[in-house]
């Protein structure tokens, strides 16, 4: 008789541009490796071959689409990513470490594009209800002043379709993450993303340890 496989844990990372998600994720993965935890590292939009194709379109500065189309493409990518990658990994007992998930849709499409309009937020809620069977066990919201993050992001590479937005857009995105954290204080933990990367990594590791208990 084989023991039932314990489902893996699902952790997402969120935040505005340039808050240090990639470094924080890499640092978490180093610690998981050291503990022998089986995991996959993935991202949104993207993470499966088809969703990566949608990512290219969504980030391409030449793409011209309306806000509803953008929202639906984000969820089309998410649905494929869930079915092809996230759900099978969790069922096999692997942890899933995901760079962005549904809270980015609320923050970017709901608040950035939609200015927190109730109708836009209701559309997003209903997409989550119908197409997202599993929410993360833990969401780490890396919190850094918007302007500080934008300066870091600008040094990195040419701006994509989102990074081309102005400061007021990212201020609204920030408010979106804040609102999500207030609405889901158990799942979404705010992490102070200021300071050096090792400090941020330790803060995150302390929160992740609680999931292992
Ligand atoms: P990244 O630069 O962190 O890889 O994310 C790609 C961009 O996609 C980022 O600017 C945020 C945006 N995005 C949304 O607008 N909605 C979403 O649901 C997701 C997952 C990302």
py3Dmol code that shows the C-alpha trace and the ligand (Angstrom):
import py3Dmol

protein = """\
ATOM      1  CA  UNK A   1       0.000   0.000   0.000  1.00  0.00           C
ATOM      2  CA  UNK A   2       1.518   3.347  -1.012  1.00  0.00           C
ATOM      3  CA  UNK A   3       1.146   6.420   1.152  1.00  0.00           C
ATOM      4  CA  UNK A   4      -0.989   9.186  -0.370  1.00  0.00           C
ATOM      5  CA  UNK A   5       1.081  11.941  -1.953  1.00  0.00           C
ATOM      6  CA  UNK A   6       0.950  15.148   0.058  1.00  0.00           C
ATOM      7  CA  UNK A   7       0.013  17.957  -2.300  1.00  0.00           C
ATOM      8  CA  UNK A   8       2.712  20.571  -2.762  1.00  0.00           C
ATOM      9  CA  UNK A   9       2.472  24.130  -1.511  1.00  0.00           C
ATOM     10  CA  UNK A  10       1.647  26.984  -3.843  1.00  0.00           C
ATOM     11  CA  UNK A  11       3.483  30.293  -3.303  1.00  0.00           C
ATOM     12  CA  UNK A  12       3.093  33.398  -5.445  1.00  0.00           C
ATOM     13  CA  UNK A  13       5.193  36.563  -5.477  1.00  0.00           C
ATOM     14  CA  UNK A  14       3.622  39.933  -6.221  1.00  0.00           C
ATOM     15  CA  UNK A  15       4.549  43.581  -6.400  1.00  0.00           C
ATOM     16  CA  UNK A  16       4.950  46.609  -8.641  1.00  0.00           C
ATOM     17  CA  UNK A  17       7.824  46.906 -11.137  1.00  0.00           C
ATOM     18  CA  UNK A  18      11.404  46.523  -9.903  1.00  0.00           C
ATOM     19  CA  UNK A  19      10.652  45.382  -6.345  1.00  0.00           C
ATOM     20  CA  UNK A  20      13.122  42.476  -6.582  1.00  0.00           C
ATOM     21  CA  UNK A  21      10.822  39.505  -7.203  1.00  0.00           C
ATOM     22  CA  UNK A  22      13.322  37.584  -9.350  1.00  0.00           C
ATOM     23  CA  UNK A  23      16.111  37.844  -6.781  1.00  0.00           C
ATOM     24  CA  UNK A  24      13.727  36.963  -3.938  1.00  0.00           C
ATOM     25  CA  UNK A  25      12.478  33.922  -5.850  1.00  0.00           C
ATOM     26  CA  UNK A  26      16.033  32.765  -6.623  1.00  0.00           C
ATOM     27  CA  UNK A  27      16.966  33.132  -2.958  1.00  0.00           C
ATOM     28  CA  UNK A  28      13.928  31.120  -1.865  1.00  0.00           C
ATOM     29  CA  UNK A  29      14.817  28.398  -4.376  1.00  0.00           C
ATOM     30  CA  UNK A  30      18.364  28.155  -2.962  1.00  0.00           C
ATOM     31  CA  UNK A  31      16.859  27.499   0.473  1.00  0.00           C
ATOM     32  CA  UNK A  32      14.320  24.982  -0.838  1.00  0.00           C
ATOM     33  CA  UNK A  33      17.142  23.154  -2.667  1.00  0.00           C
ATOM     34  CA  UNK A  34      19.133  22.994   0.557  1.00  0.00           C
ATOM     35  CA  UNK A  35      16.125  21.449   2.340  1.00  0.00           C
ATOM     36  CA  UNK A  36      15.499  18.959  -0.465  1.00  0.00           C
ATOM     37  CA  UNK A  37      12.026  20.331  -1.243  1.00  0.00           C
ATOM     38  CA  UNK A  38      10.819  19.399  -4.747  1.00  0.00           C
ATOM     39  CA  UNK A  39       9.481  22.472  -6.527  1.00  0.00           C
ATOM     40  CA  UNK A  40       8.959  24.141  -9.866  1.00  0.00           C
ATOM     41  CA  UNK A  41       9.631  27.798 -10.569  1.00  0.00           C
ATOM     42  CA  UNK A  42       7.230  29.422 -12.966  1.00  0.00           C
ATOM     43  CA  UNK A  43       5.733  32.802 -13.904  1.00  0.00           C
ATOM     44  CA  UNK A  44       2.726  34.698 -15.194  1.00  0.00           C
ATOM     45  CA  UNK A  45       1.729  35.677 -17.705  1.00  0.00           C
ATOM     46  CA  UNK A  46       3.442  32.585 -19.113  1.00  0.00           C
ATOM     47  CA  UNK A  47       4.722  29.382 -17.585  1.00  0.00           C
ATOM     48  CA  UNK A  48       3.391  26.990 -20.244  1.00  0.00           C
ATOM     49  CA  UNK A  49       4.312  27.030 -23.963  1.00  0.00           C
ATOM     50  CA  UNK A  50       0.986  28.555 -25.033  1.00  0.00           C
ATOM     51  CA  UNK A  51       0.870  31.040 -22.164  1.00  0.00           C
ATOM     52  CA  UNK A  52       4.403  32.160 -23.044  1.00  0.00           C
ATOM     53  CA  UNK A  53       3.150  32.940 -26.556  1.00  0.00           C
ATOM     54  CA  UNK A  54       0.394  35.048 -25.018  1.00  0.00           C
ATOM     55  CA  UNK A  55       2.983  36.730 -22.772  1.00  0.00           C
ATOM     56  CA  UNK A  56       4.952  37.867 -25.822  1.00  0.00           C
ATOM     57  CA  UNK A  57       1.812  39.457 -27.248  1.00  0.00           C
ATOM     58  CA  UNK A  58       0.770  41.015 -23.942  1.00  0.00           C
ATOM     59  CA  UNK A  59       4.160  42.627 -23.284  1.00  0.00           C
ATOM     60  CA  UNK A  60       4.831  43.692 -26.877  1.00  0.00           C
ATOM     61  CA  UNK A  61       4.729  47.483 -27.168  1.00  0.00           C
ATOM     62  CA  UNK A  62       3.190  47.089 -30.639  1.00  0.00           C
ATOM     63  CA  UNK A  63       0.111  45.290 -29.244  1.00  0.00           C
ATOM     64  CA  UNK A  64      -2.984  47.501 -29.191  1.00  0.00           C
ATOM     65  CA  UNK A  65      -5.889  45.976 -27.279  1.00  0.00           C
ATOM     66  CA  UNK A  66      -8.666  47.214 -25.045  1.00  0.00           C
ATOM     67  CA  UNK A  67      -8.790  46.609 -21.302  1.00  0.00           C
ATOM     68  CA  UNK A  68     -11.277  43.708 -21.485  1.00  0.00           C
ATOM     69  CA  UNK A  69      -9.213  41.935 -24.137  1.00  0.00           C
ATOM     70  CA  UNK A  70      -6.101  42.326 -22.001  1.00  0.00           C
ATOM     71  CA  UNK A  71      -7.943  40.928 -18.985  1.00  0.00           C
ATOM     72  CA  UNK A  72      -9.259  37.939 -20.921  1.00  0.00           C
ATOM     73  CA  UNK A  73      -5.838  37.161 -22.394  1.00  0.00           C
ATOM     74  CA  UNK A  74      -4.322  37.224 -18.895  1.00  0.00           C
ATOM     75  CA  UNK A  75      -6.905  34.663 -17.799  1.00  0.00           C
ATOM     76  CA  UNK A  76      -6.522  32.585 -20.972  1.00  0.00           C
ATOM     77  CA  UNK A  77      -2.801  32.383 -20.235  1.00  0.00           C
ATOM     78  CA  UNK A  78      -3.541  31.589 -16.577  1.00  0.00           C
ATOM     79  CA  UNK A  79      -5.993  28.847 -17.417  1.00  0.00           C
ATOM     80  CA  UNK A  80      -3.511  27.082 -19.699  1.00  0.00           C
ATOM     81  CA  UNK A  81      -0.725  27.519 -17.145  1.00  0.00           C
ATOM     82  CA  UNK A  82      -2.931  26.076 -14.393  1.00  0.00           C
ATOM     83  CA  UNK A  83      -4.057  23.065 -16.405  1.00  0.00           C
ATOM     84  CA  UNK A  84      -0.708  22.281 -18.000  1.00  0.00           C
ATOM     85  CA  UNK A  85       1.731  23.113 -15.226  1.00  0.00           C
ATOM     86  CA  UNK A  86       0.488  24.254 -11.813  1.00  0.00           C
ATOM     87  CA  UNK A  87      -2.220  21.704 -11.003  1.00  0.00           C
ATOM     88  CA  UNK A  88      -0.206  18.652 -12.181  1.00  0.00           C
ATOM     89  CA  UNK A  89       2.834  19.797 -10.173  1.00  0.00           C
ATOM     90  CA  UNK A  90       0.797  20.304  -6.983  1.00  0.00           C
ATOM     91  CA  UNK A  91      -0.905  16.938  -7.444  1.00  0.00           C
ATOM     92  CA  UNK A  92       2.509  15.288  -7.791  1.00  0.00           C
ATOM     93  CA  UNK A  93       3.566  16.797  -4.462  1.00  0.00           C
ATOM     94  CA  UNK A  94       5.811  19.500  -5.900  1.00  0.00           C
ATOM     95  CA  UNK A  95       5.791  23.021  -4.583  1.00  0.00           C
ATOM     96  CA  UNK A  96       4.950  25.732  -7.098  1.00  0.00           C
ATOM     97  CA  UNK A  97       6.828  29.021  -6.864  1.00  0.00           C
ATOM     98  CA  UNK A  98       5.062  31.459  -9.152  1.00  0.00           C
ATOM     99  CA  UNK A  99       6.208  34.938 -10.163  1.00  0.00           C
ATOM    100  CA  UNK A 100       2.818  36.755 -10.164  1.00  0.00           C
ATOM    101  CA  UNK A 101      -0.690  35.250 -10.127  1.00  0.00           C
ATOM    102  CA  UNK A 102      -4.296  36.486  -9.722  1.00  0.00           C
ATOM    103  CA  UNK A 103      -3.428  39.442  -7.488  1.00  0.00           C
ATOM    104  CA  UNK A 104      -1.557  40.999 -10.426  1.00  0.00           C
ATOM    105  CA  UNK A 105      -4.773  40.878 -12.446  1.00  0.00           C
ATOM    106  CA  UNK A 106      -6.630  42.700  -9.681  1.00  0.00           C
ATOM    107  CA  UNK A 107      -3.808  45.245  -9.291  1.00  0.00           C
ATOM    108  CA  UNK A 108      -2.917  45.869 -12.973  1.00  0.00           C
ATOM    109  CA  UNK A 109      -6.197  45.267 -14.799  1.00  0.00           C
ATOM    110  CA  UNK A 110      -8.553  46.153 -11.935  1.00  0.00           C
ATOM    111  CA  UNK A 111      -6.765  49.188 -10.482  1.00  0.00           C
ATOM    112  CA  UNK A 112      -4.119  50.177 -13.065  1.00  0.00           C
ATOM    113  CA  UNK A 113      -6.381  49.969 -16.105  1.00  0.00           C
ATOM    114  CA  UNK A 114      -9.782  50.029 -14.401  1.00  0.00           C
ATOM    115  CA  UNK A 115      -9.112  52.634 -11.675  1.00  0.00           C
ATOM    116  CA  UNK A 116     -10.673  50.274  -9.113  1.00  0.00           C
ATOM    117  CA  UNK A 117     -14.034  50.515 -10.866  1.00  0.00           C
ATOM    118  CA  UNK A 118     -16.542  48.121  -9.250  1.00  0.00           C
ATOM    119  CA  UNK A 119     -17.623  46.607 -12.582  1.00  0.00           C
ATOM    120  CA  UNK A 120     -14.060  45.786 -13.606  1.00  0.00           C
ATOM    121  CA  UNK A 121     -13.342  44.276 -10.187  1.00  0.00           C
ATOM    122  CA  UNK A 122     -16.524  42.190 -10.420  1.00  0.00           C
ATOM    123  CA  UNK A 123     -15.448  40.841 -13.815  1.00  0.00           C
ATOM    124  CA  UNK A 124     -12.099  39.804 -12.358  1.00  0.00           C
ATOM    125  CA  UNK A 125     -13.760  38.161  -9.350  1.00  0.00           C
ATOM    126  CA  UNK A 126     -16.009  36.151 -11.611  1.00  0.00           C
ATOM    127  CA  UNK A 127     -13.061  35.018 -13.781  1.00  0.00           C
ATOM    128  CA  UNK A 128     -11.242  33.917 -10.633  1.00  0.00           C
ATOM    129  CA  UNK A 129     -14.371  32.076  -9.426  1.00  0.00           C
ATOM    130  CA  UNK A 130     -14.870  30.220 -12.681  1.00  0.00           C
ATOM    131  CA  UNK A 131     -11.365  29.572 -13.953  1.00  0.00           C
ATOM    132  CA  UNK A 132      -9.023  29.469 -10.971  1.00  0.00           C
ATOM    133  CA  UNK A 133      -9.661  26.333  -8.930  1.00  0.00           C
ATOM    134  CA  UNK A 134      -6.653  26.844  -6.646  1.00  0.00           C
ATOM    135  CA  UNK A 135      -5.388  29.995  -5.009  1.00  0.00           C
ATOM    136  CA  UNK A 136      -1.873  30.166  -3.555  1.00  0.00           C
ATOM    137  CA  UNK A 137      -1.356  28.935   0.008  1.00  0.00           C
ATOM    138  CA  UNK A 138       0.851  31.971   0.504  1.00  0.00           C
ATOM    139  CA  UNK A 139       1.274  35.175  -1.485  1.00  0.00           C
ATOM    140  CA  UNK A 140       4.297  37.328  -0.770  1.00  0.00           C
ATOM    141  CA  UNK A 141       3.646  40.945  -1.659  1.00  0.00           C
ATOM    142  CA  UNK A 142       7.016  42.659  -1.964  1.00  0.00           C
ATOM    143  CA  UNK A 143       6.355  46.194  -0.849  1.00  0.00           C
ATOM    144  CA  UNK A 144       8.646  48.969  -2.048  1.00  0.00           C
ATOM    145  CA  UNK A 145       7.862  52.630  -2.856  1.00  0.00           C
ATOM    146  CA  UNK A 146       6.700  52.716  -6.475  1.00  0.00           C
ATOM    147  CA  UNK A 147       9.272  55.251  -7.652  1.00  0.00           C
ATOM    148  CA  UNK A 148      12.178  53.320  -6.148  1.00  0.00           C
ATOM    149  CA  UNK A 149      11.098  50.188  -7.989  1.00  0.00           C
ATOM    150  CA  UNK A 150      10.586  52.022 -11.255  1.00  0.00           C
ATOM    151  CA  UNK A 151      14.096  53.441 -11.108  1.00  0.00           C
ATOM    152  CA  UNK A 152      15.494  49.932 -10.626  1.00  0.00           C
ATOM    153  CA  UNK A 153      13.355  48.570 -13.475  1.00  0.00           C
ATOM    154  CA  UNK A 154      14.403  51.340 -15.866  1.00  0.00           C
ATOM    155  CA  UNK A 155      18.073  50.410 -15.419  1.00  0.00           C
ATOM    156  CA  UNK A 156      17.352  46.784 -16.395  1.00  0.00           C
ATOM    157  CA  UNK A 157      16.057  46.750 -19.955  1.00  0.00           C
ATOM    158  CA  UNK A 158      13.877  48.487 -22.535  1.00  0.00           C
ATOM    159  CA  UNK A 159      10.370  49.115 -21.194  1.00  0.00           C
ATOM    160  CA  UNK A 160       7.669  46.567 -22.136  1.00  0.00           C
ATOM    161  CA  UNK A 161       3.994  47.482 -22.735  1.00  0.00           C
ATOM    162  CA  UNK A 162       3.285  47.724 -18.989  1.00  0.00           C
ATOM    163  CA  UNK A 163       6.541  49.344 -17.963  1.00  0.00           C
ATOM    164  CA  UNK A 164       5.790  52.155 -20.449  1.00  0.00           C
ATOM    165  CA  UNK A 165       2.924  53.319 -18.233  1.00  0.00           C
ATOM    166  CA  UNK A 166       3.254  56.492 -16.184  1.00  0.00           C
ATOM    167  CA  UNK A 167       3.703  56.842 -12.432  1.00  0.00           C
ATOM    168  CA  UNK A 168      -0.017  57.373 -11.720  1.00  0.00           C
ATOM    169  CA  UNK A 169      -0.761  53.950 -13.277  1.00  0.00           C
ATOM    170  CA  UNK A 170       1.720  52.267 -10.913  1.00  0.00           C
ATOM    171  CA  UNK A 171       0.384  54.235  -7.959  1.00  0.00           C
ATOM    172  CA  UNK A 172      -3.006  52.674  -8.689  1.00  0.00           C
ATOM    173  CA  UNK A 173      -1.412  49.223  -9.122  1.00  0.00           C
ATOM    174  CA  UNK A 174       0.167  49.685  -5.701  1.00  0.00           C
ATOM    175  CA  UNK A 175      -3.231  50.588  -4.222  1.00  0.00           C
ATOM    176  CA  UNK A 176      -4.557  47.412  -5.806  1.00  0.00           C
ATOM    177  CA  UNK A 177      -2.008  45.237  -4.026  1.00  0.00           C
ATOM    178  CA  UNK A 178      -2.700  47.071  -0.805  1.00  0.00           C
ATOM    179  CA  UNK A 179      -6.445  46.483  -1.177  1.00  0.00           C
ATOM    180  CA  UNK A 180      -5.889  42.798  -1.947  1.00  0.00           C
ATOM    181  CA  UNK A 181      -3.684  42.394   1.109  1.00  0.00           C
ATOM    182  CA  UNK A 182      -6.347  44.002   3.285  1.00  0.00           C
ATOM    183  CA  UNK A 183      -9.038  41.768   1.785  1.00  0.00           C
ATOM    184  CA  UNK A 184      -6.988  38.555   2.196  1.00  0.00           C
ATOM    185  CA  UNK A 185      -4.708  39.129   5.181  1.00  0.00           C
ATOM    186  CA  UNK A 186      -4.203  35.414   5.836  1.00  0.00           C
ATOM    187  CA  UNK A 187      -3.071  34.462   2.347  1.00  0.00           C
ATOM    188  CA  UNK A 188      -1.240  37.650   1.372  1.00  0.00           C
ATOM    189  CA  UNK A 189       1.719  38.617   3.526  1.00  0.00           C
ATOM    190  CA  UNK A 190       3.342  41.989   3.050  1.00  0.00           C
ATOM    191  CA  UNK A 191       7.124  41.786   2.891  1.00  0.00           C
ATOM    192  CA  UNK A 192       9.239  44.903   3.316  1.00  0.00           C
ATOM    193  CA  UNK A 193      11.327  44.800   0.121  1.00  0.00           C
ATOM    194  CA  UNK A 194      13.704  47.568   1.195  1.00  0.00           C
ATOM    195  CA  UNK A 195      17.186  46.667   2.380  1.00  0.00           C
ATOM    196  CA  UNK A 196      19.604  44.168   0.944  1.00  0.00           C
ATOM    197  CA  UNK A 197      18.519  41.004  -0.809  1.00  0.00           C
ATOM    198  CA  UNK A 198      19.646  38.711   2.022  1.00  0.00           C
ATOM    199  CA  UNK A 199      17.471  40.565   4.532  1.00  0.00           C
ATOM    200  CA  UNK A 200      14.472  40.245   2.229  1.00  0.00           C
ATOM    201  CA  UNK A 201      15.261  36.547   1.707  1.00  0.00           C
ATOM    202  CA  UNK A 202      15.305  35.946   5.478  1.00  0.00           C
ATOM    203  CA  UNK A 203      11.968  37.686   5.934  1.00  0.00           C
ATOM    204  CA  UNK A 204      10.481  35.495   3.232  1.00  0.00           C
ATOM    205  CA  UNK A 205      12.015  32.297   4.574  1.00  0.00           C
ATOM    206  CA  UNK A 206      10.476  32.920   7.992  1.00  0.00           C
ATOM    207  CA  UNK A 207       7.018  33.124   6.379  1.00  0.00           C
ATOM    208  CA  UNK A 208       7.608  30.052   4.226  1.00  0.00           C
ATOM    209  CA  UNK A 209       8.700  28.013   7.244  1.00  0.00           C
ATOM    210  CA  UNK A 210       5.210  28.460   8.693  1.00  0.00           C
ATOM    211  CA  UNK A 211       3.792  26.675   5.651  1.00  0.00           C
ATOM    212  CA  UNK A 212       5.935  23.630   6.308  1.00  0.00           C
ATOM    213  CA  UNK A 213       4.716  23.132   9.855  1.00  0.00           C
TER     214      UNK A 213
END
"""
ligand_1 = """\
21
LIG
P 6.903 40.754 -14.988
O 7.541 41.961 -15.622
O 6.886 40.818 -13.513
O 7.426 39.464 -15.548
O 5.335 40.777 -15.375
C 4.920 41.051 -16.632
C 3.923 42.168 -16.632
O 2.610 41.633 -16.716
C 3.949 43.089 -15.429
O 4.077 44.427 -15.895
C 2.597 42.908 -14.782
C 1.732 42.363 -15.881
N 0.632 41.488 -15.447
C -0.680 41.963 -15.517
O -0.899 43.097 -15.925
N -1.688 41.135 -15.119
C -1.482 39.859 -14.686
O -2.447 39.148 -14.344
C -0.123 39.389 -14.623
C 0.140 38.001 -14.141
C 0.887 40.240 -15.002
"""
view = py3Dmol.view(width=600, height=400)
view.addModel(protein, "pdb")
view.setStyle({"model": 0}, {"cartoon": {"style": "trace"}})
view.addModel(ligand_1, "xyz")
view.setStyle({"model": 1}, {"stick": {}})
view.zoomTo()
view.show()
